[in-house]
């Protein structure tokens, strides 16, 4: 086989593997059974970056939320953090609990899920 044809075959194989891997990515489920959005989470319920957080760690503020997290509140948190998040950036929690997805590290909130507010 000519060298250029070998490269083409190799590239075609690599592309097929990349497509297969990308199409198999799925969001893992919250502990109550609903799925986090694929954009928000990586991993699974054991090593994933999305998890329910305690209600006591969330304060509703004008225009948003303040999260005060300490080790034990989320599996990725190793030190205290304060996150201020806009209400418009919050996603709807489907189980009445607060959930936080941290990615690529504990310093970066990727998605925050909040329950509906009662008025």
N, CA, C and O of each residue as an XYZ file, in Angstrom:
476
protein
N       0.837     -1.165      0.000
C       0.000      0.000      0.000
C       0.892      1.241      0.000
O       1.861      1.279      0.758
N       0.610      2.248     -0.809
C       1.412      3.469     -0.817
C       1.298      4.187      0.527
O       0.312      4.034      1.248
N       2.319      4.968      0.846
C       2.379      5.673      2.121
C       1.173      6.586      2.320
O       0.612      6.614      3.416
N       0.759      7.329      1.305
C      -0.375      8.245      1.442
C      -1.669      7.483      1.730
O      -2.527      7.981      2.459
N      -1.818      6.302      1.176
C      -3.015      5.504      1.428
C      -2.997      4.970      2.867
O      -4.048      4.875      3.501
N      -1.827      4.625      3.379
C      -1.703      4.198      4.780
C      -2.120      5.317      5.729
O      -2.829      5.078      6.707
N      -1.682      6.531      5.438
C      -2.050      7.681      6.274
C      -3.550      7.909      6.238
O      -4.168      8.170      7.270
N      -4.139      7.811      5.053
C      -5.577      7.998      4.921
C      -6.326      6.953      5.739
O      -7.285      7.282      6.438
N      -5.902      5.716      5.658
C      -6.543      4.634      6.408
C      -6.399      4.871      7.910
O      -7.348      4.663      8.666
N      -5.223      5.302      8.337
C      -4.988      5.591      9.747
C      -5.870      6.742     10.217
O      -6.496      6.646     11.273
N      -5.929      7.823      9.453
C      -6.756      8.969      9.821
C      -8.231      8.601      9.870
O      -8.955      9.046     10.760
N      -8.674      7.799      8.926
C     -10.069      7.369      8.904
C     -10.383      6.540     10.151
O     -11.452      6.692     10.742
N      -9.474      5.681     10.546
C      -9.655      4.878     11.755
C      -9.687      5.733     13.014
O     -10.503      5.505     13.907
N      -8.798      6.717     13.079
C      -8.774      7.614     14.234
C     -10.063      8.416     14.325
O     -10.595      8.613     15.417
N     -10.564      8.877     13.200
C     -11.810      9.627     13.175
C     -12.968      8.762     13.658
O     -13.818      9.233     14.413
N     -13.011      7.525     13.239
C     -14.079      6.616     13.667
C     -14.049      6.407     15.180
O     -15.099      6.377     15.822
N     -12.862      6.263     15.746
C     -12.730      6.086     17.196
C     -13.174      7.345     17.929
O     -13.875      7.253     18.937
N     -12.776      8.523     17.440
C     -13.168      9.775     18.078
C     -14.679      9.954     18.053
O     -15.260     10.385     19.049
N     -15.320      9.638     16.952
C     -16.776      9.757     16.854
C     -17.447      8.782     17.810
O     -18.416      9.141     18.480
N     -16.953      7.576     17.879
C     -17.533      6.574     18.777
C     -17.417      7.014     20.232
O     -18.357      6.852     21.010
N     -16.274      7.563     20.597
C     -16.085      8.018     21.975
C     -16.977      9.211     22.290
O     -17.576      9.268     23.364
N     -17.070     10.149     21.381
C     -17.887     11.336     21.603
C     -19.358     10.984     21.721
O     -20.069     11.584     22.526
N     -19.822     10.039     20.951
C     -21.238      9.690     20.990
C     -21.594      8.862     22.212
O     -22.775      8.723     22.531
N     -20.605      8.306     22.906
C     -20.893      7.497     24.083
C     -20.893      8.316     25.371
O     -21.188      7.774     26.437
N     -20.569      9.610     25.299
C     -20.556     10.453     26.483
C     -21.989     10.709     26.915
O     -22.813     11.168     26.125
N     -22.279     10.412     28.170
C     -23.600     10.643     28.713
C     -23.453     11.286     30.077
O     -22.465     11.088     30.783
N     -24.463     12.059     30.424
C     -24.464     12.665     31.741
C     -24.817     11.615     32.777
O     -25.629     10.726     32.523
N     -24.205     11.721     33.941
C     -24.576     10.777     34.994
C     -25.795     11.294     35.738
O     -26.208     12.438     35.551
N     -26.356     10.462     36.568
C     -27.591     10.800     37.259
C     -27.320     11.372     38.643
O     -26.328     11.048     39.296
N     -28.243     12.238     39.067
C     -28.251     12.706     40.446
C     -28.694     11.543     41.328
O     -29.210     10.543     40.828
N     -28.497     11.669     42.624
C     -28.854     10.577     43.537
C     -30.345     10.253     43.522
O     -30.750      9.170     43.943
N     -31.159     11.184     43.040
C     -32.604     10.936     42.983
C     -33.067     10.424     41.624
O     -34.260     10.191     41.429
N     -32.137     10.245     40.677
C     -32.477      9.574     39.429
C     -32.590     10.420     38.177
O     -32.689      9.856     37.087
N     -32.582     11.739     38.270
C     -32.623     12.548     37.044
C     -31.196     12.792     36.555
O     -30.252     12.765     37.345
N     -31.044     13.027     35.268
C     -29.707     13.164     34.669
C     -29.270     14.617     34.584
O     -30.034     15.491     34.175
N     -28.023     14.857     34.978
C     -27.413     16.162     34.751
C     -27.204     16.324     33.248
O     -27.061     15.338     32.525
N     -27.189     17.561     32.789
C     -26.930     17.810     31.377
C     -25.493     17.403     31.045
O     -24.583     17.585     31.855
N     -25.303     16.856     29.853
C     -23.984     16.355     29.450
C     -22.922     17.452     29.489
O     -21.768     17.178     29.821
N     -23.291     18.681     29.156
C     -22.337     19.794     29.201
C     -21.784     19.994     30.610
O     -20.636     20.405     30.783
N     -22.605     19.701     31.605
C     -22.258     20.026     32.988
C     -21.377     19.008     33.679
O     -20.584     19.365     34.550
N     -21.502     17.749     33.307
C     -20.857     16.726     34.133
C     -19.859     15.879     33.361
O     -19.928     15.722     32.142
N     -18.954     15.358     34.117
C     -17.962     14.396     33.632
C     -17.899     13.303     34.682
O     -17.966     13.595     35.876
N     -17.775     12.088     34.278
C     -17.646     11.008     35.242
C     -18.966     10.332     35.535
O     -19.840     10.241     34.673
N     -19.101      9.857     36.763
C     -20.294      9.127     37.170
C     -20.639      9.506     38.601
O     -20.082     10.462     39.140
N     -21.550      8.770     39.220
C     -21.985      9.128     40.566
C     -20.905      8.933     41.626
O     -21.036      9.447     42.737
N     -19.847      8.204     41.304
C     -18.764      7.971     42.263
C     -17.630      8.977     42.079
O     -17.121      9.521     43.059
N     -17.232      9.228     40.836
C     -16.098     10.125     40.583
C     -16.490     11.354     39.773
O     -15.616     12.093     39.319
N     -17.780     11.586     39.584
C     -18.230     12.714     38.778
C     -18.029     14.045     39.471
O     -17.732     14.102     40.664
N     -18.195     15.116     38.709
C     -18.002     16.449     39.253
C     -19.313     17.139     39.600
O     -19.297     18.286     40.046
N     -20.449     16.470     39.406
C     -21.756     16.995     39.795
C     -22.245     16.250     41.030
O     -22.102     15.033     41.144
N     -22.825     17.011     41.945
C     -23.287     16.399     43.184
C     -24.251     17.347     43.883
O     -24.136     18.565     43.753
N     -25.202     16.785     44.624
C     -26.065     17.595     45.478
C     -25.204     18.236     46.562
O     -24.254     17.629     47.057
N     -25.548     19.470     46.923
C     -24.834     20.153     48.001
C     -25.843     20.504     49.089
O     -27.036     20.622     48.809
N     -25.380     20.671     50.324
C     -26.305     20.954     51.422
C     -27.016     22.296     51.243
O     -26.424     23.274     50.787
N     -28.296     22.320     51.612
C     -29.073     23.559     51.550
C     -28.430     24.634     52.414
O     -28.459     25.812     52.057
N     -27.849     24.245     53.546
C     -27.222     25.216     54.452
C     -26.056     25.962     53.811
O     -25.657     27.017     54.305
N     -25.504     25.435     52.721
C     -24.357     26.085     52.076
C     -24.781     27.124     51.036
O     -23.934     27.788     50.439
N     -26.101     27.264     50.818
C     -26.613     28.173     49.791
C     -27.392     29.308     50.448
O     -28.272     29.072     51.276
N     -27.061     30.537     50.072
C     -27.799     31.717     50.503
C     -28.338     32.406     49.257
O     -27.599     32.666     48.308
N     -29.641     32.698     49.274
C     -30.232     33.447     48.158
C     -29.920     34.920     48.382
O     -30.175     35.459     49.459
N     -29.369     35.565     47.362
C     -28.974     36.966     47.426
C     -29.733     37.734     46.348
O     -30.318     37.119     45.457
N     -29.736     39.071     46.411
C     -30.368     39.820     45.330
C     -29.710     39.470     43.990
O     -28.518     39.710     43.795
N     -30.475     38.918     43.096
C     -29.965     38.583     41.769
C     -29.245     37.263     41.653
O     -28.714     36.942     40.589
N     -29.212     36.478     42.736
C     -28.495     35.221     42.591
C     -28.342     34.416     43.861
O     -29.227     34.376     44.715
N     -27.187     33.775     43.957
C     -26.908     32.844     45.049
C     -25.470     33.015     45.515
O     -24.580     33.345     44.731
N     -25.262     32.787     46.795
C     -23.909     32.682     47.327
C     -23.767     31.282     47.900
O     -24.596     30.835     48.692
N     -22.716     30.603     47.493
C     -22.442     29.254     47.973
C     -21.200     29.302     48.845
O     -20.146     29.767     48.410
N     -21.321     28.826     50.065
C     -20.182     28.693     50.967
C     -19.971     27.203     51.173
O     -20.738     26.543     51.874
N     -18.924     26.686     50.554
C     -18.655     25.248     50.589
C     -17.393     24.953     51.381
O     -16.391     25.662     51.277
N     -17.463     23.902     52.164
C     -16.315     23.432     52.940
C     -16.103     21.959     52.607
O     -17.003     21.312     52.071
N     -14.927     21.423     52.917
C     -14.712     19.996     52.655
C     -15.841     19.150     53.262
O     -16.253     19.357     54.404
N     -16.318     18.210     52.475
C     -17.439     17.377     52.882
C     -18.747     17.780     52.230
O     -19.674     16.974     52.155
N     -18.840     19.037     51.749
C     -20.062     19.489     51.080
C     -20.152     18.975     49.649
O     -21.250     18.820     49.114
N     -19.022     18.711     49.032
C     -18.939     18.217     47.652
C     -17.668     17.384     47.564
O     -16.651     17.744     48.155
N     -17.714     16.285     46.839
C     -16.567     15.352     46.824
C     -15.273     15.980     46.315
O     -14.192     15.492     46.645
N     -15.351     17.054     45.517
C     -14.131     17.666     44.980
C     -13.578     18.796     45.847
O     -12.457     19.250     45.623
N     -14.347     19.249     46.826
C     -13.930     20.386     47.646
C     -12.916     19.942     48.699
O     -13.192     19.064     49.517
N     -11.726     20.572     48.662
C     -10.674     20.244     49.630
C     -10.370     21.399     50.580
O      -9.611     21.235     51.536
N     -10.961     22.568     50.320
C     -10.785     23.743     51.182
C     -12.025     24.615     51.039
O     -12.852     24.364     50.162
N     -12.170     25.620     51.870
C     -13.350     26.487     51.822
C     -13.389     27.304     50.535
O     -12.364     27.768     50.038
N     -14.598     27.463     50.014
C     -14.825     28.270     48.811
C     -16.076     29.112     49.002
O     -17.033     28.680     49.645
N     -16.064     30.313     48.441
C     -17.272     31.127     48.320
C     -17.463     31.395     46.838
O     -16.589     31.957     46.178
N     -18.619     30.985     46.323
C     -18.965     31.239     44.925
C     -20.188     32.145     44.898
O     -21.145     31.919     45.639
N     -20.162     33.162     44.055
C     -21.322     34.024     43.833
C     -21.803     33.770     42.411
O     -21.058     33.945     41.447
N     -23.053     33.356     42.299
C     -23.600     32.951     41.005
C     -24.863     33.742     40.697
O     -25.674     33.998     41.588
N     -25.027     34.126     39.446
C     -26.223     34.853     39.017
C     -27.420     33.912     38.959
O     -27.294     32.738     38.610
N     -28.578     34.452     39.307
C     -29.798     33.648     39.215
C     -30.043     33.218     37.772
O     -30.529     32.114     37.525
N     -29.709     34.082     36.823
C     -29.935     33.765     35.408
C     -29.047     32.621     34.915
O     -29.332     32.019     33.880
N     -27.981     32.319     35.645
C     -27.098     31.212     35.264
C     -27.500     29.881     35.897
O     -26.985     28.828     35.522
N     -28.417     29.935     36.854
C     -28.838     28.705     37.538
C     -29.713     27.866     36.610
O     -30.500     28.391     35.822
N     -29.555     26.572     36.724
C     -30.386     25.617     35.986
C     -31.409     25.051     36.959
O     -31.206     25.068     38.173
N     -32.503     24.552     36.416
C     -33.593     24.059     37.257
C     -33.277     22.670     37.805
O     -33.045     21.723     37.055
N     -33.275     22.577     39.131
C     -33.119     21.282     39.787
C     -34.432     20.523     39.654
O     -35.508     21.106     39.791
N     -34.347     19.253     39.394
C     -35.553     18.454     39.201
C     -35.959     17.686     40.449
O     -36.902     16.895     40.411
N     -35.254     17.910     41.557
C     -35.604     17.167     42.767
C     -35.736     18.041     44.013
O     -35.845     17.516     45.121
N     -35.727     19.365     43.848
C     -35.887     20.246     44.993
C     -34.616     20.461     45.802
O     -34.659     21.110     46.847
N     -33.492     19.934     45.345
C     -32.205     20.102     46.030
C     -31.279     20.968     45.185
O     -31.483     21.148     43.985
N     -30.261     21.496     45.845
C     -29.220     22.232     45.133
C     -28.152     21.244     44.674
O     -27.821     20.295     45.385
N     -27.617     21.477     43.475
C     -26.568     20.628     42.917
C     -25.510     21.534     42.302
O     -25.826     22.594     41.762
N     -24.255     21.111     42.388
C     -23.157     21.882     41.819
C     -22.242     20.963     41.028
O     -21.887     19.872     41.475
N     -21.866     21.428     39.838
C     -20.902     20.719     38.992
C     -19.643     21.579     38.932
O     -19.699     22.748     38.551
N     -18.526     21.001     39.305
C     -17.242     21.698     39.306
C     -16.360     21.102     38.224
O     -16.127     19.893     38.199
N     -15.868     21.957     37.324
C     -15.002     21.470     36.249
C     -14.249     22.645     35.655
O     -14.873     23.671     35.384
N     -12.963     22.557     35.440
C     -12.105     21.380     35.476
C     -11.523     21.083     36.852
O     -10.850     20.068     37.030
N     -11.777     21.965     37.840
C     -11.241     21.728     39.178
C     -12.208     22.292     40.208
O     -13.269     22.806     39.855
N     -11.846     22.196     41.465
C     -12.740     22.631     42.534
C     -12.946     24.140     42.572
O     -13.840     24.616     43.271
N     -12.150     24.896     41.846
C     -12.252     26.355     41.838
C     -13.233     26.889     40.804
O     -13.486     28.093     40.758
N     -13.784     26.016     39.979
C     -14.558     26.467     38.827
C     -15.952     25.849     38.784
O     -16.107     24.696     38.380
N     -16.977     26.614     39.201
C     -18.340     26.102     39.055
C     -18.729     26.087     37.577
O     -18.678     27.115     36.903
N     -19.112     24.930     37.090
C     -19.518     24.821     35.686
C     -21.031     24.954     35.558
O     -21.519     25.676     34.689
N     -21.771     24.266     36.410
C     -23.229     24.355     36.402
C     -23.740     24.323     37.837
O     -23.212     23.610     38.690
N     -24.767     25.106     38.076
C     -25.421     25.139     39.381
C     -26.901     24.902     39.154
O     -27.533     25.578     38.342
N     -27.445     23.943     39.870
C     -28.867     23.614     39.779
C     -29.548     24.054     41.069
O     -29.091     23.730     42.166
N     -30.643     24.793     40.927
C     -31.386     25.277     42.092
C     -32.853     24.884     41.951
O     -33.380     24.821     40.840
N     -33.514     24.618     43.088
C     -34.944     24.320     43.023
C     -35.727     25.584     42.697
O     -35.227     26.698     42.855
N     -36.955     25.397     42.243
C     -37.826     26.545     41.990
C     -38.012     27.326     43.282
O     -38.111     26.744     44.362
N     -38.058     28.651     43.163
C     -38.296     29.490     44.337
C     -39.797     29.632     44.537
O     -40.544     29.811     43.576
N     -40.233     29.552     45.780
C     -41.651     29.745     46.100
C     -41.868     31.219     46.431
O     -41.073     31.832     47.144
N     -42.943     31.770     45.910
C     -43.250     33.184     46.174
C     -44.562     33.298     46.900
O     -44.999     34.405     47.215
